[in-house]
Each structure stands twice: as structure tokens, then as C-alpha cells.
């Protein structure tokens, strides 16, 4: 549950109304212990500004970097992080969970 | 009427659409959509060999505080932080001032008038805190009628017994009256208005997460 002022989708809408290019990252699947449930969202703009969260801060940096590619290409993509994944381990998904994150450009 | 919606995305091609709770969707996907509304949680499903993400959006939760009292001064900003849309109703103009509640919508009118114009629903919670039956009782009646996911009333067991008797005489049956949480708040030994606010807010969250809406979803 989120209010309109803190919902990443409303923030993304505001950014788009200001002419910024925006991507949305959505947690679509989780296994084991993961900090944010499916449906959690992160809004990212072309400059790497972001609002919301898709993990406890573990994989956000990686998601933001990829989001900028998605904004440029317009092609949606799926990211997967898990304990066995070296990137996730480096990014610190130490909770032992695994998550899939869908990235798409808005508009 | 406020209702839930699902944002459906086909993960293979990125195509998406929005589905309201009463929209008819046929087949395997329709069944998955119905289950997602019932479960109250976003999820990934496979239907007709394709992967879909069903992102459930529920209306913002509303918390109505009846009584612009000391407890409300802590409860209102805390609930707002949690994302609740908070409003305070109290016809006593000496209590219901924006000076006492700088961050919250305060309505200096009778609850029965306000709640007629802005009806409660199942995504609403109501806490009756004024300690005055003339103010609290009509609000509780509205909340019971609307099926709010949480209804609480401040006061001792003795006060509550008298309240139940009054509401019973208004024709509200005991099954419904059992929905009123009283004494209000989780039993954390709250010793002052601020701690009572914490106890009430915890009880509201519990009611939403493991209470009526969540329970319906499990059944």
C-alpha cells in the first residue's frame, strides 16, 4: 500500500510530464527471503535519478544502470539476481533470496 | 466506488492492459486474474503457455479519526507516513483546529454529515477517539455499515459495554458489533497518548494484513 505521493508510478508520471525519459523496474517474482514483494517498483530517469525500491538496496545500482540502456533502446528486459549470481553477491543480496525484475521504458 | 485494478503485462512482448475487478476475462488468464484479486497480492502467472505479470493496485487506505484529541496528534502523522490518507473529524471547534493538526485534514463537523458526503468503504479504517457517545456512536454506525477493514473505539471495557448496549438498541446485531476493537489498540501496555497511538496504528496494520481483506483472500 502506498499513497499517491510516494508511489513510484505517480513520481514517474510527474517526471514524464516534465519531459524526462523514464523506465520502470518491477519485481515480478521472488524466491526465498527477498526484501520486497512482487509488484514493488522503482522509477528511473535517463540521468539515473530514482524513486522507490525493488530490494533492500542490494541490487538497485545494477537495475539503474540497465534501466538507462532500456530508456535508450526502448526494449524491455528481464533481470535476475540470486545468491548464486556473482553480480548479486557483489551487489550484496546477502539475504539468500532470488528475484526477477522486469524493466520497461514508459511512454 | 473505489476498487482494485490489475496492470497486466505480457512478459514476452511487453504488451499491457488494465483490468478492473468487475471486468470479465475468459479462460485460464481470467481464472488467474480472479485469484490475484482475491489473494490481494501481485504475482507472476503462466496462462496459455505465456508468462504474465499481474500487478495488483489497491485503493489507498483511508484512516478516519473521530476526535481531534491528544492521541490523534501522534496517530495522524504516523499513519500518513505509512501511506494512509488520514482525516480527523470532530464537531468541537475548539479541538478541531489546524493549529493543533498542522499536517492533517481536520473537519469540524459531525461525523454523520461528513461520512454521508465521503462514504467509508472496505479500504477504510475508523477509530472513534472522542470519548463522547454523541460524536463516536454515529461514526461507529457508519463504519459498521460500510464494512471498514478496521473499527476501533477508545474507552474501558465498562465504557464499551455501555456503547455496545446503545448500538444494539439501534438495531445493530452482535455479530457486527464484535467487529469493534475495544479496548482499542494492541496490548503493549501503552502508558500515554503517544504510546496509545502506536498501539492503535499497529492494530490497524494487523487488521489489514491479517484481518478481514486478507482473510477473505485466504478463503
Interface residues (C-beta under 8 A of the other chain):
Chain A: X1 X2 X3 X4 X6 X26 X28 X29 X37 X38 X39 X76 X78 X100 X102 X104
Chain B: X9 X11 X14 X41 X42 X43 X44 X53 X55 X56 X58 X60 X61 X80 X82 X83 X84 X85 X208
